[in-house]
């Protein structure tokens, strides 16, 4: 079924079902992915999925939900009947009522795909040939010592969504996204460590661009040589230090520590909330620091409209150091004391949406330009020189942390623990490399410690965000590298000094 027929199906469903109030969500998803390991193809996967979910409401605000992987009018009507029956049953057992949806203004919109090449432009055989040629070049990378094993993954996805409501809303949008990923595993001196580098876009054009300029290959080679040094490097002495973090760590920090903490359905358990309400107006950093979440066109996590059919707003979570807004959806924003922004996202048609981030970025207005280069060693030297020239480089230890490897945050207490790929002591003229340490502390202490940013903004750190069993694309970054003053509530773990 094509997109026009899906729009007509959704329109008919909401117009012909007169009982209750409906939100109808139809989805059609296509995916192809290829994986290569050390010169051999390991997997080629294709999938097409479509279906519909119906969320129904009684006049009093009780809701029910039903879904099926079928796109047909009679099945849609049956889903509506089932959802309405569930809503009535939920009302009879005194469920929480919510009538906010009834006051939302209707919207009609159609957002076309931004892809240059249609999803089927390259055949699986053509994709296999192109990705194989890109992957095989990695096998020519030689390290001074040790070894490196390579994997390459290419994923291409096209998501079409259509959302209709009983008030006449009919919104549809197509989100294409692609990623080319190299993962290297370096082994040396009895130590092994993996890393990833990615290049993302909206279609197969990223493969043609990589064939032309090899920028991801160069990143992979630079990172492999850096990780090889990490394998033989000492551990960081455990303690608090002045730091510089890269844009991947900035994205991880903004996402895990602040984005989740302001989602309107989680504020009863958030350090940024008080009695279930967002602490709007609280000063949580120095002036000149912003945290912004919102859709960026052609981004990995792009979503122009919410899963409830409202336009997805850009949200200034923190503006000039002050907590301003939360990520609110129709159903939990009022309770949390925040504006409806509408931050609702759903992994697929068979689940009820939740408030979620799209592209979240940590922006520091005070920026120090760096030399325009993609070479990792040159970037590190440029950061050291910039800090030296402004007398901002601390003596003994001033660590640059590179590569976000995941972590976790306790939103209730504000404690975070992140892992990075490696570190460099910028205070040392030899730029000594250290093994990855645990980057941990209090989330509010991090914003208080922000001093400036260095270099060009990067907002393309991509990943997948999990919440309540749902996985959705996430992305973000920072306004370059972010410098943090020494703070006793921010620590780097490693060896303990005797």
C-alpha positions in Angstrom: 0.0 0.0 0.0 1.4 3.4 -1.0 1.4 6.6 1.1 -1.6 8.1 -0.6 -3.7 5.0 0.1 -2.6 5.0 3.7 -3.6 8.6 4.1 -7.0 7.8 2.7 -7.4 4.8 5.0 -6.6 6.9 8.1 -8.9 9.7 6.9 -11.8 7.2 6.3 -11.2 5.5 9.7 -11.5 8.7 11.8 -14.5 10.0 9.7 -16.5 6.8 9.7 -16.1 5.7 13.3 -18.4 8.1 15.2 -18.2 6.7 18.7 -15.6 8.2 21.1 -12.5 10.1 20.1 -9.8 8.4 18.1 -6.1 8.9 17.3 -5.2 6.6 14.4 -1.5 5.9 13.7 -0.5 4.0 10.5 3.1 3.2 9.7 4.9 1.6 6.8 8.6 0.8 7.3 11.3 -0.5 5.0 14.8 -1.5 6.0 17.9 -3.0 4.4 21.2 -3.6 6.3 24.5 -5.2 5.5 27.3 -6.3 7.8 30.9 -7.1 6.8 33.5 -8.6 9.1 37.2 -8.7 8.1 36.6 -8.8 4.4 33.6 -11.2 4.4 29.9 -10.4 4.2 28.3 -11.6 7.4 24.7 -10.6 7.0 22.3 -9.0 4.5 18.9 -8.2 6.0 15.8 -6.8 4.4 12.4 -6.1 6.0 9.1 -4.4 5.2 6.5 -3.8 8.0 3.2 -2.0 8.1 0.3 -1.7 10.5 -2.0 0.5 12.5 -2.6 1.4 16.1 -5.8 3.0 17.4 -6.0 4.9 20.6 -9.6 5.6 21.7 -11.0 7.9 24.4 -14.3 8.1 26.2 -15.9 11.6 26.7 -14.6 11.4 30.3 -11.0 10.9 29.2 -10.4 7.2 29.7 -8.4 5.5 27.0 -7.8 2.2 25.4 -5.4 1.0 22.6 -5.5 -1.8 20.0 -3.2 -2.5 17.0 -2.6 -4.9 14.1 -0.1 -5.4 11.4 -2.8 -5.0 8.8 -3.8 -1.9 6.8 -7.4 -2.3 5.8 -10.5 -0.3 6.6 -12.6 -3.1 8.1 -9.7 -4.1 10.3 -9.2 -0.4 11.3 -12.9 -0.2 12.4 -12.5 -3.4 14.4 -9.4 -1.9 16.2 -11.4 1.2 17.0 -14.2 -0.9 18.5 -11.7 -2.9 20.6 -9.9 0.2 21.8 -13.2 1.9 22.8 -14.3 -1.2 24.7 -10.9 -1.2 26.6 -11.4 2.5 27.3 -14.8 1.9 28.8 -13.5 -1.0 30.9 -10.6 1.2 32.1 -13.1 3.9 33.1 -15.1 1.4 35.1 -12.1 0.6 37.2 -11.3 4.2 38.0 -8.3 4.7 35.7 -6.6 8.1 35.5 -8.7 10.3 33.2 -7.2 12.9 30.8 -9.2 15.1 28.5 -6.3 17.3 27.2 -6.5 15.8 23.7 -10.1 17.2 23.2 -8.8 20.8 23.3 -6.0 20.5 20.8 -6.4 22.3 17.5 -6.6 20.2 14.3 -3.7 20.0 11.9 -3.4 19.0 8.3 0.0 18.5 6.9 2.1 16.3 4.5 5.9 16.3 4.8 7.6 14.6 1.8 10.9 12.7 2.0 14.1 14.7 1.8 16.0 11.8 0.2 17.7 12.4 -3.1 17.6 8.8 -4.0 14.5 6.6 -3.5 14.7 3.7 -1.1 14.9 1.1 -3.9 17.4 3.2 -6.0 20.3 0.8 -5.2 19.6 -2.9 -5.5 20.8 -5.2 -2.7 23.5 -6.5 -5.0 24.7 -2.9 -5.8 24.7 -2.0 -2.1 26.7 -5.2 -1.3 29.3 -4.2 -3.9 29.6 -0.6 -2.8 29.8 -1.4 1.0 32.2 -4.3 0.3 34.6 -1.9 -1.5 34.4 0.6 1.4 34.9 -2.1 4.0 37.9 -3.8 2.3 39.9 -0.6 2.3 40.0 -0.9 6.1 41.9 -4.1 5.8 44.9 -2.1 4.5 45.3 -0.1 7.7 48.4 -1.2 9.6 49.3 -0.4 13.2 52.8 0.0 14.6 52.1 -2.8 16.9 49.2 -5.0 17.7 46.3 -5.9 15.4 42.9 -4.5 14.5 39.7 -6.4 13.4 37.1 -4.6 11.4 33.3 -4.7 11.0 31.3 -2.4 8.7 27.5 -2.0 8.9 25.3 -0.1 6.5 21.6 0.5 7.5 19.0 2.2 5.3 15.5 2.8 6.7 12.5 4.6 5.5 9.6 5.3 7.9 6.3 6.6 6.7 3.8 7.7 9.3 0.2 9.0 9.0 -1.7 10.2 12.1 -5.3 11.1 12.1 -7.6 12.3 14.8 -11.4 12.6 15.2 -11.1 16.4 15.1 -10.0 16.3 11.4 -6.2 16.1 12.0 -4.4 14.3 9.2 -0.6 14.5 9.3 1.8 12.4 7.4 5.6 12.4 7.1 8.4 10.3 5.6 11.6 10.0 7.6 14.5 8.4 5.6 17.8 7.7 7.4 21.0 5.9 6.7 24.2 5.2 8.6 27.5 3.8 7.6 29.4 2.5 10.7 32.9 1.1 11.1 33.8 -0.7 14.3 37.4 -1.6 15.0 38.7 -3.8 17.8 42.3 -3.2 18.6 44.4 -5.7 20.5 47.9 -4.8 21.8 50.0 -5.6 24.9 47.4 -8.0 26.2 44.7 -5.4 26.1 41.8 -5.0 23.7 39.3 -2.2 23.0 36.7 -1.5 20.5 35.6 1.8 19.0 33.1 3.0 16.4 32.9 5.9 13.9 29.8 6.7 11.9 28.6 8.7 8.9 24.9 9.3 8.7 22.5 10.8 6.2 19.1 10.1 4.5 19.9 7.8 1.6 22.5 5.9 -0.3 24.2 9.2 -1.2 26.4 8.7 1.9 28.0 5.7 0.3 28.8 7.6 -2.9 30.2 10.5 -0.7 32.4 8.0 1.2 33.7 6.5 -2.0 34.6 10.0 -3.2 36.2 11.5 -0.1 36.9 8.6 2.3 36.3 10.8 5.3 34.9 7.9 7.5 37.9 5.8 6.5 40.3 8.5 7.7 38.4 8.8 11.0 38.6 5.0 11.5 42.3 5.0 10.7 43.0 7.9 13.1 40.9 6.4 15.9 42.6 2.9 15.4 46.0 4.5 15.9 44.8 6.4 19.0 43.2 3.2 20.5 46.4 1.3 19.8 48.2 3.9 22.0 45.4 3.6 24.6 46.0 -0.2 24.8 49.5 0.4 26.1 48.7 3.5 28.1 48.6 4.0 31.9 45.4 4.5 33.8 44.4 8.0 34.9 45.1 8.7 38.6 41.6 8.8 40.2 40.5 12.3 41.0 39.0 15.6 40.0 40.6 17.5 37.1 39.9 20.3 34.6 38.5 18.5 31.5 37.6 18.9 27.9 35.0 16.6 26.5 34.2 15.8 22.8 30.8 16.4 21.2 29.9 12.7 21.5 30.3 12.9 25.3 28.4 16.2 25.3 25.5 14.5 23.5 25.6 11.6 26.0 25.6 14.1 28.9 22.8 16.2 27.5 20.7 13.2 26.6 21.1 11.0 29.6 21.5 13.6 32.3 19.2 16.4 31.2 16.9 15.2 28.4 15.4 12.3 30.4 15.3 14.4 33.5 12.8 16.9 31.9 10.5 14.4 30.1 7.1 15.2 31.5 6.1 11.7 32.4 9.2 11.3 34.6 9.3 14.5 36.6 8.0 12.9 39.8 11.4 11.0 39.9 13.7 13.8 38.6 16.3 15.9 40.3 15.0 18.7 38.1 11.5 18.4 39.5 9.8 19.3 42.8 6.6 17.6 43.8 6.2 16.4 40.2 6.6 19.8 38.6 9.6 21.0 36.6 11.6 23.6 38.5 11.2 26.2 35.9 13.3 29.3 36.6 16.0 27.4 38.5 19.5 28.6 37.8 21.5 25.5 37.0 24.6 26.8 35.3 26.6 29.9 34.4 25.2 32.3 31.8 25.9 31.4 28.2 25.0 27.7 28.5 22.0 26.3 26.6 20.6 22.8 26.2 18.3 22.5 23.1 16.2 19.6 21.9 14.4 19.6 18.6 14.2 18.1 15.2 16.9 18.9 12.6 16.0 18.1 9.0 18.0 15.2 7.5 19.1 14.2 10.9 19.2 10.5 12.1 16.5 11.2 14.7 14.4 13.7 12.7 10.6 13.8 13.4 8.7 16.9 12.2 5.4 15.9 13.9 4.6 14.0 17.1 3.0 10.6 17.2 -0.2 12.5 18.3 -0.3 14.6 15.2 1.1 17.9 16.5 4.1 19.8 15.2 7.3 18.8 17.1 8.6 22.0 18.7 12.2 22.9 19.4 12.6 23.2 23.2 15.1 25.4 25.1 15.5 23.1 28.1 18.2 25.4 29.5 18.6 28.9 28.2 21.4 31.1 29.4 21.9 28.9 32.4 18.2 28.9 33.5 15.9 25.9 33.4 13.1 27.0 31.0 11.2 24.1 29.5 10.5 20.4 29.6 9.7 17.8 27.0 5.9 17.6 27.3 3.3 15.6 25.5 -0.5 16.1 25.5 -1.1 13.7 28.3 1.5 14.5 30.9 2.6 18.1 30.3 -0.1 19.7 32.5 0.6 17.4 35.4 4.3 18.2 35.2 3.7 22.0 34.9 5.2 22.3 31.4 4.1 23.4 28.0 2.9 20.9 25.5 5.8 20.9 23.0 4.7 17.9 21.6 7.5 15.5 22.4 5.5 12.2 21.9 7.3 9.5 19.9 6.5 5.8 19.3 8.9 3.1 18.2 6.3 1.6 15.9 2.5 1.5 15.3 1.8 -1.1 18.0 2.8 1.0 21.1 1.5 4.1 22.8 3.7 7.2 22.5 5.9 8.6 25.2 7.7 11.9 25.7 11.1 11.5 24.1 14.0 13.5 22.7 15.0 13.9 19.1 18.3 15.8 18.6 19.6 17.2 21.8 22.7 19.5 22.0 24.8 21.2 24.6 25.6 24.7 23.4 28.1 27.1 25.0 28.1 30.6 23.6 31.7 31.4 24.5 33.6 29.6 21.7 37.3 29.4 20.8 37.9 28.7 17.1 40.2 25.8 16.2 42.2 25.0 13.1 39.9 23.4 10.5 41.1 19.8 10.3 39.6 16.4 10.7 42.9 14.7 11.7 42.6 13.6 15.3 46.2 14.3 16.3 46.0 17.8 14.8 42.8 18.5 16.6 44.3 17.5 19.9 47.3 19.7 19.3 45.0 22.6 18.2 43.1 22.3 21.5 46.3 22.4 23.5 47.6 25.4 21.6 44.3 27.3 21.9 44.2 26.8 25.7 47.8 27.7 26.1 47.4 30.9 24.1 44.6 32.0 26.3 46.4 30.9 29.5 43.5 28.5 30.2 45.6 25.3 30.4 46.1 24.0 33.9 49.5 22.6 34.9 50.2 18.9 35.7 46.8 17.5 34.5 44.2 18.8 32.1 42.4 15.8 30.4 40.7 15.6 27.1 38.1 12.8 27.1 37.4 11.2 23.7 34.6 8.9 22.6 31.3 8.2 24.3 30.9 4.5 25.1 27.6 4.7 27.0 26.6 5.2 30.6 23.7 5.7 32.9 22.1 8.4 35.1 20.0 8.3 38.2 17.5 11.0 37.3 16.3 11.1 40.9 19.6 11.8 42.5 21.4 13.4 39.6 24.3 11.0 39.7 25.9 10.0 36.3 28.5 7.5 35.2 29.9 7.5 31.7 32.6 5.6 29.9 34.9 7.1 27.3 37.3 5.5 24.8 40.5 7.2 26.0 42.0 10.4 27.4 44.9 12.7 26.6 46.7 14.9 29.1 46.7 18.3 27.4 49.0 19.8 30.1 51.8 17.5 29.0 53.7 18.8 26.0 54.1 15.1 24.9 50.3 14.8 25.0 50.4 11.5 26.9 47.5 9.1 26.3 45.7 7.4 29.1 43.4 4.4 29.2 39.7 5.1 29.3 38.4 6.0 32.7 35.0 6.4 34.3 33.6 9.9 34.0 31.2 10.4 36.9 29.6 13.0 39.1 26.6 15.2 39.6 24.8 16.4 36.6 24.3 19.9 38.0 27.9 20.2 38.8 28.8 19.6 35.1 26.8 22.6 34.0 28.2 24.7 36.8 31.7 23.7 35.6 31.2 24.6 31.9 33.7 27.3 30.9 33.7 27.5 27.1 33.6 25.5 23.9 36.2 25.0 21.3 35.9 24.4 17.5 33.0 23.8 15.2 29.5 22.6 16.4 28.7 18.9 15.7 25.2 17.6 16.2 25.5 14.2 14.4 26.4 11.9 17.3 23.8 9.1 16.7 22.5 6.3 18.8 19.4 4.5 20.0 17.4 5.6 23.1 15.5 3.0 25.2 12.6 3.9 27.5 9.8 1.7 28.8 10.8 -1.1 26.3 10.7 1.2 23.3 13.8 2.0 21.2 13.9 5.1 19.0 16.7 6.8 17.1 18.5 9.6 19.0 21.1 12.1 18.1 22.8 15.3 19.2 26.1 16.8 20.2 27.7 20.1 21.3 29.0 23.4 20.2 32.5 21.8 19.6 34.6 20.5 22.4 33.3 21.5 25.9 35.8 22.7 28.6 34.9 22.0 32.2 36.6 23.6 35.2 37.8 21.4 38.0 35.0 20.5 40.3 35.0 18.1 43.3 31.6 16.7 42.2 33.1 15.6 38.8 35.6 12.8 38.9 37.6 10.6 36.6 38.1 7.0 37.8 41.2 5.0 37.2 44.1 3.9 39.4 44.2 5.1 43.0 47.2 7.1 44.1 49.2 5.3 46.8 
